[in-house]
Amino acid sequence: MIQRLLNVVVAFTFFILGMTLAYYKQFMADPPEHYAIHCRALNYTDKECYTKSDVELIVFGKILDND
């Protein structure tokens, strides 16, 4: 009985340790490149060379309906 309980506790400990390390690695990783491209497009200031719809077409492939 004690051996079985010890096995469960050890397995649970390693499971929690593995999940913690996986989440830490994912949290500390750089965001994907397309996130940065989308953020730049959404925060793009109005310029003479490109209109907002041009930037949306280049980045998203379509014109977004939000203004």
Secondary structure as the mmCIF struct_conf table of DSSP 4:
data_model
#
loop_
_struct_conf.conf_type_id
_struct_conf.id
_struct_conf.beg_label_comp_id
_struct_conf.beg_label_asym_id
_struct_conf.beg_label_seq_id
_struct_conf.end_label_comp_id
_struct_conf.end_label_asym_id
_struct_conf.end_label_seq_id
HELX_RH_AL_P HELX_RH_AL_P1 ILE A 2 MET A 28
BEND BEND1 ALA A 29 ALA A 29
HELX_LH_PP_P HELX_LH_PP_P1 ASP A 30 PRO A 32
HELX_RH_AL_P HELX_RH_AL_P2 GLU A 33 LEU A 42
TURN_TY1_P TURN_TY1_P1 ASN A 43 ASN A 43
HELX_LH_PP_P HELX_LH_PP_P2 TYR A 44 ASP A 46
BEND BEND2 GLU A 48 CYS A 49
HELX_RH_AL_P HELX_RH_AL_P3 LYS A 52 PHE A 60
BEND BEND3 GLY A 61 LYS A 62
BEND BEND4 ASP A 65 ASP A 65
#
